[in-house]
Amino acid sequence: MFTPQGPTLRELAVQALSSTMRGYDLLAPKFDRTPYRTPDRVLEAVADAVRPLGPFDRGLDLCCGTGAGVGVLRGLCRERVAGLDFSAGMLDVARATLTGAAGGPPVDWVRADALALPFTRAFDLVLSFGAFGHFLPEERPGLFDQVCAALRPGGLFVFPMGAPPAVGSRAYWSLLGFDLAMRARNALWRPPFVMYYRTFPLAGVVDDLVGTGFTVRLLPLEEFGRRLDGSPRVRLVVAARS
């Protein structure tokens, strides 16, 4: 991250002391040069897994950031695609990046809160990549209600989920330390910056999706291998609106 092209330590500190929205407005010009951008390998694996579940006419990239998921949707949908985010800065970068991109349907860019979506039965497919750490556990049912209302009957809400790191591993302590630091920051500083890595567990997510009225399937993304216990390292959550 601390390269000539990426954000500096000072820029990251300013972002971390801002609100969630303002922080992403500030980071937007350099976001695609950080590890936070969803890797192409993940985007391609999701596209390959979702394609046989179609066809799809209209798709939404929920919390689209700089538009990586919009590119996936343009390869999956036939009529129209939308990218939605609450950060004007991220949308500006997404629009500039994808304007004039060859192939695929036209794109609408929408600035809105994911907890108050301005759509009703508008999409066959909603994708999201790496955004759910910005929602507190108590907000999940409301978020899923909004997605359900935005989907047509039979439409799909799809997103990848990595398996949690093994307890005691370096990754485990790293994510735990990050979340504890964010909790301390938000207890001491306003406005809050909501970003956690451990508040979106698979079991709770599936329960909330089912409670919202979705039928849920879990598809292994075998490109990422399996853990020692045989479970997938990455799953694709496929939630169908009834």
Rosetta silent file (secondary structure, phi, psi, omega in degrees, C-alpha in Angstrom):
SEQUENCE: MFTPQGPTLRELAVQALSSTMRGYDLLAPKFDRTPYRTPDRVLEAVADAVRPLGPFDRGLDLCCGTGAGVGVLRGLCRERVAGLDFSAGMLDVARATLTGAAGGPPVDWVRADALALPFTRAFDLVLSFGAFGHFLPEERPGLFDQVCAALRPGGLFVFPMGAPPAVGSRAYWSLLGFDLAMRARNALWRPPFVMYYRTFPLAGVVDDLVGTGFTVRLLPLEEFGRRLDGSPRVRLVVAARS
SCORE:     score description
SCORE:     0.000 S_00000001
   1 L     0.000  -32.724 -176.378    0.000    0.000    0.000 S_00000001
   2 L   -92.622   66.646  176.596    2.872    2.343    0.752 S_00000001
   3 L  -116.642  167.682  178.933    4.086    2.643   -2.813 S_00000001
   4 L   -58.122  -27.018 -178.282    4.406    5.780   -4.949 S_00000001
   5 L   -89.681  -23.217 -175.209    1.048    4.928   -6.563 S_00000001
   6 L   -92.900  177.533  179.598   -0.835    3.951   -3.411 S_00000001
   7 L   -68.409  146.681  176.873   -2.050    5.965   -0.414 S_00000001
   8 L   -81.396  167.351  176.789    0.534    7.225    2.044 S_00000001
   9 H   -59.432  -39.607  179.174    0.451    6.460    5.750 S_00000001
  10 H   -64.663  -43.004  179.520   -0.737   10.014    6.372 S_00000001
  11 H   -62.869  -39.858  178.237   -3.558    9.674    3.836 S_00000001
  12 H   -66.867  -36.391  178.703   -4.699    6.426    5.437 S_00000001
  13 H   -65.468  -43.534  178.021   -4.635    8.037    8.871 S_00000001
  14 H   -62.064  -42.073  177.986   -6.794   10.932    7.665 S_00000001
  15 H   -60.626  -45.930 -175.713   -9.194    8.462    6.067 S_00000001
  16 H   -65.506  -23.326  179.638   -9.406    6.375    9.245 S_00000001
  17 L   -95.584    5.554  177.084  -10.306    9.467   11.300 S_00000001
  18 L   -98.615  175.153  170.608  -13.073   10.484    8.885 S_00000001
  19 L   -67.874  166.307  179.580  -16.599    9.146    8.548 S_00000001
  20 H   -58.432  -46.995 -178.434  -17.014    6.008    6.459 S_00000001
  21 H   -64.352  -49.654 -178.589  -18.345    7.991    3.490 S_00000001
  22 H   -64.024  -36.617  178.620  -15.763   10.766    3.682 S_00000001
  23 H   -60.473  -41.120  179.348  -12.989    8.227    4.159 S_00000001
  24 H   -75.794  -30.174  171.885  -13.869    6.495    0.905 S_00000001
  25 H   -59.117  -41.653 -178.721  -14.231    9.807   -0.922 S_00000001
  26 H   -70.938  -38.512 -176.127  -10.635   10.542    0.103 S_00000001
  27 H   -79.076  -21.080 -169.716   -9.302    7.087   -0.748 S_00000001
  28 H   -48.710  -47.287 -175.757  -11.127    6.757   -4.074 S_00000001
  29 H   -61.291  -23.431 -178.064   -8.416    8.094   -6.433 S_00000001
  30 H  -116.201    6.765 -173.977   -5.932    5.494   -5.135 S_00000001
  31 H   -58.161  -42.344 -176.215   -8.308    2.716   -4.079 S_00000001
  32 H   -70.542   -4.796  176.772   -7.513    0.433   -7.008 S_00000001
  33 H  -106.359   19.813  176.434   -3.835    0.528   -5.990 S_00000001
  34 L  -117.747  164.609  175.394   -4.547   -0.937   -2.544 S_00000001
  35 L   -69.167   -7.797 -178.122   -5.162   -4.537   -1.391 S_00000001
  36 L   -73.243  -23.199  179.447   -8.763   -3.549   -0.648 S_00000001
  37 L   -68.896  134.293 -179.449   -9.771   -3.825   -4.294 S_00000001
  38 L   -60.061  127.148 -178.339  -11.304   -7.235   -5.048 S_00000001
  39 L   -63.366  146.857  178.216   -8.679   -9.309   -6.903 S_00000001
  40 H   -56.358  -34.489 -179.860   -9.375  -10.167  -10.534 S_00000001
  41 H   -59.473  -39.723  178.134   -9.069  -13.843   -9.639 S_00000001
  42 H   -69.968  -44.176  179.410  -12.093  -13.549   -7.341 S_00000001
  43 H   -58.561  -44.585 -178.161  -14.081  -11.546   -9.889 S_00000001
  44 H   -67.598  -39.893  179.513  -13.404  -14.127  -12.602 S_00000001
  45 H   -64.887  -40.916  178.286  -14.276  -17.082  -10.357 S_00000001
  46 H   -66.029  -43.723  178.943  -17.589  -15.503   -9.360 S_00000001
  47 H   -58.743  -44.242 -179.353  -18.428  -14.674  -12.975 S_00000001
  48 H   -64.684  -35.772 -178.938  -17.745  -18.264  -14.038 S_00000001
  49 H   -76.765  -31.936 -176.347  -19.908  -19.652  -11.219 S_00000001
  50 H   -82.009  -32.521 -173.783  -22.816  -17.259  -11.770 S_00000001
  51 H   -51.778  -46.164 -179.513  -22.997  -17.495  -15.568 S_00000001
  52 H   -67.888  -11.423 -179.454  -24.705  -20.953  -15.614 S_00000001
  53 H   -84.594   -7.287 -176.960  -27.356  -19.653  -13.180 S_00000001
  54 L   -82.423 -162.870   13.084  -28.681  -17.162  -15.768 S_00000001
  55 L   -80.406  161.216  178.651  -29.725  -15.761  -18.118 S_00000001
  56 E  -126.657  138.524  176.547  -29.930  -12.310  -16.538 S_00000001
  57 E   -95.199  -50.113 -175.849  -31.337   -9.133  -18.034 S_00000001
  58 E  -127.182  136.801 -177.648  -30.600   -6.490  -15.396 S_00000001
  59 E  -133.300  152.547  178.654  -27.963   -6.507  -12.662 S_00000001
  60 E  -125.274  129.719  169.092  -26.912   -4.372   -9.697 S_00000001
  61 E   -94.662  106.609 -175.893  -23.455   -4.102   -8.147 S_00000001
  62 E   -82.611  126.679 -174.673  -24.316   -3.269   -4.531 S_00000001
  63 L    58.241   61.021 -165.954  -21.730   -1.002   -2.854 S_00000001
  64 L   -74.541  -16.466 -178.388  -19.851   -0.960   -6.137 S_00000001
  65 L    57.659 -128.861 -179.349  -16.862    1.125   -5.093 S_00000001
  66 L   -87.683   12.459  166.586  -14.681    1.753   -8.131 S_00000001
  67 L    93.965   13.887 -179.855  -16.777   -0.585  -10.264 S_00000001
  68 H   -59.416  -42.294  179.306  -14.928   -3.905  -10.373 S_00000001
  69 H   -70.360  -26.458  175.926  -18.188   -5.822   -9.925 S_00000001
  70 H   -62.897  -38.226  176.269  -19.906   -3.724  -12.588 S_00000001
  71 H   -60.441  -38.740  176.206  -17.418   -5.137  -15.060 S_00000001
  72 H   -62.857  -46.955 -177.656  -18.494   -8.649  -14.029 S_00000001
  73 H   -62.741  -34.710 -179.825  -22.165   -7.779  -14.467 S_00000001
  74 H   -65.529  -22.045  175.294  -21.602   -6.369  -17.943 S_00000001
  75 L   -89.202   -7.283 -177.032  -20.424   -9.820  -18.959 S_00000001
  76 L  -112.271  -26.006 -172.361  -23.461  -11.518  -17.385 S_00000001
  77 E  -106.636  150.086 -172.879  -26.433   -9.230  -18.115 S_00000001
  78 E   -98.143  -28.922 -170.376  -28.136   -8.534  -21.429 S_00000001
  79 E  -107.949  -52.997 -173.583  -30.064   -5.281  -20.966 S_00000001
  80 E  -160.326  151.689 -179.092  -28.727   -2.916  -18.309 S_00000001
  81 E  -132.712  146.749  175.249  -26.416   -2.748  -15.299 S_00000001
  82 E  -128.471  142.748  170.817  -26.295   -0.386  -12.314 S_00000001
  83 E  -115.228  126.394 -176.350  -23.512    0.401   -9.869 S_00000001
  84 E  -121.680  133.770  175.523  -24.618    1.801   -6.506 S_00000001
  85 E  -154.565  158.161  178.116  -22.486    3.336   -3.773 S_00000001
  86 L   -91.574   -8.082 -178.905  -22.844    6.027   -1.126 S_00000001
  87 L   -95.977  116.316  177.765  -19.421    7.538   -1.905 S_00000001
  88 H   -63.552  -35.693  179.792  -19.443   10.155   -4.651 S_00000001
  89 H   -63.869  -42.688  178.742  -15.668    9.834   -4.928 S_00000001
  90 H   -65.946  -40.544  178.756  -15.785    6.099   -5.574 S_00000001
  91 H   -64.751  -36.593  177.903  -18.558    6.550   -8.149 S_00000001
  92 H   -61.759  -43.490  179.172  -16.527    9.223   -9.942 S_00000001
  93 H   -66.756  -42.966  179.167  -13.596    6.824  -10.297 S_00000001
  94 H   -59.982  -46.130 -179.091  -15.883    3.972  -11.395 S_00000001
  95 H   -61.548  -44.397 -179.201  -17.555    6.139  -14.011 S_00000001
  96 H   -67.082  -35.812 -177.305  -14.221    7.363  -15.379 S_00000001
  97 H   -70.225  -39.670 -172.061  -12.767    3.851  -15.440 S_00000001
  98 H  -100.133   -8.156  177.868  -15.651    2.201  -17.288 S_00000001
  99 L   -61.738  125.923  179.856  -16.795    5.014  -19.565 S_00000001
 100 L    83.345    1.020  178.165  -16.263    3.832  -23.120 S_00000001
 101 L   -64.146  133.944 -175.621  -15.436    0.257  -22.106 S_00000001
 102 L   -75.850  149.270  173.757  -16.275   -2.059  -24.989 S_00000001
 103 L    79.926  147.752  175.744  -18.898   -4.791  -24.755 S_00000001
 104 L    90.462  168.556 -177.284  -21.834   -5.296  -22.468 S_00000001
 105 L   -77.104  168.413  177.164  -24.996   -3.320  -21.696 S_00000001
 106 L   -66.610  159.148 -174.802  -25.136    0.354  -20.641 S_00000001
 107 E  -120.588  134.940  170.615  -24.406    1.287  -17.027 S_00000001
 108 E  -105.418  134.605  177.043  -26.299    3.549  -14.620 S_00000001
 109 E  -106.189  126.349 -172.196  -24.364    5.014  -11.679 S_00000001
 110 E  -126.900  123.496  173.530  -26.471    5.599   -8.580 S_00000001
 111 E   -94.295  115.417 -178.262  -25.453    7.362   -5.389 S_00000001
 112 L  -163.824  164.805  176.496  -27.560    5.961   -2.567 S_00000001
 113 L   -85.540  131.243  178.947  -27.454    4.203    0.790 S_00000001
 114 L   -63.061  -20.331  177.989  -27.653    0.409    0.563 S_00000001
 115 L   -86.100    2.054  177.147  -30.012    0.517    3.556 S_00000001
 116 L  -147.270   66.370 -174.565  -32.482    2.632    1.533 S_00000001
 117 L   -70.302  135.881 -178.671  -32.323    1.307   -2.036 S_00000001
 118 L   -89.656   42.026 -176.913  -34.283    3.335   -4.610 S_00000001
 119 L  -136.023  149.127  172.724  -35.437    0.244   -6.533 S_00000001
 120 L  -137.858  119.359  178.675  -38.438   -2.090   -6.529 S_00000001
 121 L    47.303   49.171 -173.005  -38.393   -5.384   -8.456 S_00000001
 122 L  -103.462  -18.412 -168.986  -35.816   -3.920  -10.824 S_00000001
 123 E  -130.498  150.548  171.559  -33.100   -6.594  -11.085 S_00000001
 124 E   -91.385  -21.926 -173.190  -32.585  -10.276  -11.873 S_00000001
 125 E  -147.303  129.496  171.305  -29.163  -10.322  -10.206 S_00000001
 126 E  -121.035  123.681  175.719  -27.528   -8.408   -7.377 S_00000001
 127 E  -111.248  155.460  171.320  -23.808   -8.926   -6.751 S_00000001
 128 L  -152.491  143.091 -177.419  -21.614   -7.513   -4.021 S_00000001
 129 L  -130.978  116.385  167.886  -17.894   -7.805   -3.322 S_00000001
 130 L    66.645   22.648 -174.351  -16.149   -7.031   -0.050 S_00000001
 131 L  -105.710  -11.496 -165.033  -18.634   -4.481    1.293 S_00000001
 132 H   -77.911  -11.010  173.234  -20.356   -6.219    4.185 S_00000001
 133 H   -68.644  -10.367  178.877  -17.839   -5.231    6.847 S_00000001
 134 H   -89.555    4.666  179.685  -19.399   -1.772    6.615 S_00000001
 135 L  -120.305  129.556  177.402  -22.694   -3.025    8.075 S_00000001
 136 L   -72.639  153.953 -176.706  -23.187   -3.831   11.737 S_00000001
 137 H   -52.700  -37.806 -178.370  -24.804   -7.189   12.551 S_00000001
 138 H   -71.631  -12.417  178.142  -28.054   -5.535   13.591 S_00000001
 139 H   -89.849  -13.106 -175.596  -28.243   -3.865   10.174 S_00000001
 140 H   -58.284  -49.182 -179.745  -28.092   -7.112    8.179 S_00000001
 141 H   -56.701  -41.238  178.233  -31.831   -7.913    8.199 S_00000001
 142 H   -65.122  -40.288  176.988  -32.639   -4.408    6.952 S_00000001
 143 H   -61.228  -46.242 -178.661  -29.970   -4.631    4.266 S_00000001
 144 H   -68.008  -33.292  174.460  -31.287   -7.989    3.072 S_00000001
 145 H   -60.704  -42.172 -179.917  -34.854   -6.659    3.087 S_00000001
 146 H   -64.043  -43.157  178.801  -33.736   -3.865    0.769 S_00000001
 147 H   -64.631  -42.898  179.794  -32.027   -6.282   -1.614 S_00000001
 148 H   -58.741  -43.340 -179.599  -35.056   -8.574   -1.610 S_00000001
 149 H   -66.989  -29.175 -178.748  -37.333   -5.662   -2.548 S_00000001
 150 H   -79.330  -15.927 -178.518  -34.978   -4.647   -5.375 S_00000001
 151 E   -91.033  147.933  169.060  -35.046   -8.123   -6.932 S_00000001
 152 E   -74.851  156.736  175.591  -37.689   -9.540   -9.208 S_00000001
 153 E   -53.713  131.434 -176.861  -39.304  -12.813   -8.043 S_00000001
 154 E    86.589   -7.185  179.780  -36.762  -15.569   -8.617 S_00000001
 155 E   -68.174  160.065 -173.717  -33.904  -13.049   -8.771 S_00000001
 156 E  -114.627  138.384  170.765  -30.546  -13.868   -7.189 S_00000001
 157 E  -111.146  117.349 -168.400  -28.451  -12.104   -4.549 S_00000001
 158 E  -131.078  136.140  175.228  -24.902  -13.444   -4.888 S_00000001
 159 E  -159.611  148.209  177.635  -21.630  -12.766   -3.077 S_00000001
 160 E   -84.172  150.334  175.038  -18.426  -14.669   -2.213 S_00000001
 161 E  -137.750  124.447  175.324  -17.416  -15.439    1.369 S_00000001
 162 E   -80.816  151.058  175.918  -14.022  -16.658    2.483 S_00000001
 163 L   -68.421  146.880  178.568  -13.691  -19.166    5.305 S_00000001
 164 L   -66.410  149.102  178.588  -12.547  -17.648    8.603 S_00000001
 165 L   -66.468  154.179  179.257   -8.846  -18.110    9.384 S_00000001
 166 L   -61.263  138.770  179.234   -7.848  -20.877   11.740 S_00000001
 167 L   -58.376  129.843  179.292   -7.935  -19.859   15.398 S_00000001
 168 L    91.316   -9.329  179.291   -4.459  -18.848   16.493 S_00000001
 169 L   -74.131  167.212  178.443   -3.126  -18.327   12.979 S_00000001
 170 H   -60.471  -42.084  179.357   -1.381  -15.130   11.944 S_00000001
 171 H   -63.955  -38.023  178.948   -4.414  -14.105    9.871 S_00000001
 172 H   -59.070  -49.303 -178.136   -6.705  -14.775   12.851 S_00000001
 173 H   -68.961  -33.288  179.033   -4.745  -12.455   15.129 S_00000001
 174 H   -64.141  -47.633 -179.576   -4.404   -9.843   12.385 S_00000001
 175 H   -68.705  -39.214  177.522   -8.167   -9.624   11.773 S_00000001
 176 H   -62.206  -44.810  179.781   -8.953   -9.739   15.484 S_00000001
 177 H   -62.425  -40.349  178.659   -6.461   -6.944   16.138 S_00000001
 178 H   -62.047  -47.340 -177.612   -7.908   -4.814   13.337 S_00000001
 179 H   -64.103  -40.008  178.470  -11.462   -5.196   14.630 S_00000001
 180 H   -65.027  -39.584  177.938  -10.444   -4.398   18.210 S_00000001
 181 H   -63.890  -40.493  178.884   -8.587   -1.310   17.007 S_00000001
 182 H   -67.070  -37.835  177.570  -11.647   -0.157   15.057 S_00000001
 183 H   -63.795  -41.578  178.102  -13.890   -0.693   18.076 S_00000001
 184 H   -64.845  -43.656  178.831  -11.537    1.394   20.205 S_00000001
 185 H   -58.581  -45.044 -176.337  -11.373    4.097   17.520 S_00000001
 186 H   -74.023  -22.476  175.284  -15.169    4.269   17.252 S_00000001
 187 H   -76.088  -25.147 -173.235  -15.578    4.378   21.027 S_00000001
 188 H  -107.814  -14.489 -169.987  -13.217    7.351   21.292 S_00000001
 189 L  -135.991  140.674  175.143  -13.710    9.294   18.063 S_00000001
 190 L  -126.050  145.330    1.710  -16.618   10.710   16.094 S_00000001
 191 L   -75.576  160.759 -179.683  -17.845   10.344   13.426 S_00000001
 192 L   -71.832  153.052  170.131  -17.504    6.542   13.357 S_00000001
 193 L  -117.586  107.885 -173.551  -15.748    4.657   10.586 S_00000001
 194 L   -90.231  110.256  175.248  -17.558    1.330   10.247 S_00000001
 195 L  -160.972  108.964  179.806  -15.303   -1.421    8.923 S_00000001
 196 L  -131.844  152.722 -179.065  -14.959   -4.813   10.584 S_00000001
 197 L  -102.125  -13.187 -170.479  -13.740   -8.196    9.361 S_00000001
 198 L  -119.787   20.205 -175.898  -15.423  -10.507   11.882 S_00000001
 199 L  -108.308   13.707 -176.648  -19.041   -9.268   11.980 S_00000001
 200 L  -133.216   61.913 -177.256  -20.360  -11.190    8.950 S_00000001
 201 L   -74.399  146.534 -174.376  -20.210  -14.903    9.908 S_00000001
 202 H   -57.068  -47.750 -176.192  -21.626  -17.406    7.445 S_00000001
 203 H   -60.920  -44.852  179.314  -24.119  -19.043    9.827 S_00000001
 204 H   -66.551  -37.343  178.749  -25.593  -15.714   10.925 S_00000001
 205 H   -63.903  -46.168  179.485  -25.716  -14.434    7.370 S_00000001
 206 H   -62.791  -42.770  178.780  -27.589  -17.503    6.131 S_00000001
 207 H   -59.588  -43.293 -179.021  -30.048  -17.279    9.026 S_00000001
 208 H   -69.085  -37.174  176.745  -30.765  -13.622    8.249 S_00000001
 209 H   -63.209  -46.236  179.544  -31.175  -14.307    4.528 S_00000001
 210 H   -63.017  -40.652  178.659  -33.637  -17.127    5.214 S_00000001
 211 H   -64.058  -25.741  178.245  -35.470  -14.928    7.704 S_00000001
 212 H   -80.669  -17.356  179.982  -35.823  -12.286    5.001 S_00000001
 213 L   114.264    9.826  176.954  -37.435  -14.760    2.623 S_00000001
 214 E   -87.678  151.933  166.960  -34.502  -15.981    0.542 S_00000001
 215 E  -102.196  126.621 -167.779  -33.740  -19.580   -0.353 S_00000001
 216 E  -113.833  133.187  168.900  -29.991  -20.060    0.102 S_00000001
 217 E  -120.754  149.621  175.746  -27.444  -22.310   -1.608 S_00000001
 218 E  -118.117  118.337 -178.354  -23.712  -22.402   -0.918 S_00000001
 219 E  -109.534  126.101  177.298  -21.482  -23.213   -3.889 S_00000001
 220 E   -70.613  137.607  171.698  -17.774  -23.957   -3.371 S_00000001
 221 L   -96.541   92.969 -169.726  -15.378  -21.945   -5.507 S_00000001
 222 H   -66.642  -16.590  178.355  -12.932  -24.766   -6.099 S_00000001
 223 H   -58.847  -23.222 -176.075  -10.348  -22.476   -7.714 S_00000001
 224 H  -100.019    4.736  173.636   -9.345  -21.446   -4.192 S_00000001
 225 L    77.829 -170.230 -177.763   -8.915  -24.976   -2.852 S_00000001
 226 E  -130.814  157.408  178.668   -9.989  -26.499    0.420 S_00000001
 227 L   -81.550  175.442 -176.811   -8.859  -26.334    4.018 S_00000001
 228 L   -61.292  -28.779  178.842   -7.363  -29.234    5.937 S_00000001
 229 L   -83.863    2.717  178.260  -10.827  -30.265    7.162 S_00000001
 230 L    90.478   -6.446 -179.813  -12.062  -30.486    3.555 S_00000001
 231 L   -78.831  151.263 -179.258  -14.253  -27.381    3.684 S_00000001
 232 E   -64.948  144.724  173.231  -13.987  -24.811    0.859 S_00000001
 233 L   -72.243  -32.338  178.743  -11.692  -21.839    1.348 S_00000001
 234 E  -137.141  133.023  175.207  -14.214  -19.682   -0.500 S_00000001
 235 E  -115.038  153.752  170.829  -17.948  -20.184   -0.956 S_00000001
 236 E  -105.137  119.778  175.530  -20.423  -18.413   -3.191 S_00000001
 237 E   -85.266  121.990  179.338  -23.625  -17.512   -1.377 S_00000001
 238 E  -119.361  105.067 -176.953  -26.546  -17.741   -3.815 S_00000001
 239 E  -109.842  119.175 -178.417  -29.771  -16.397   -2.295 S_00000001
 240 E  -100.171  131.071  175.267  -32.910  -16.614   -4.445 S_00000001
 241 E   -73.671  134.519 -179.842  -35.891  -14.392   -3.826 S_00000001
 242 L   -68.235    0.000    0.000  -39.073  -16.404   -3.467 S_00000001
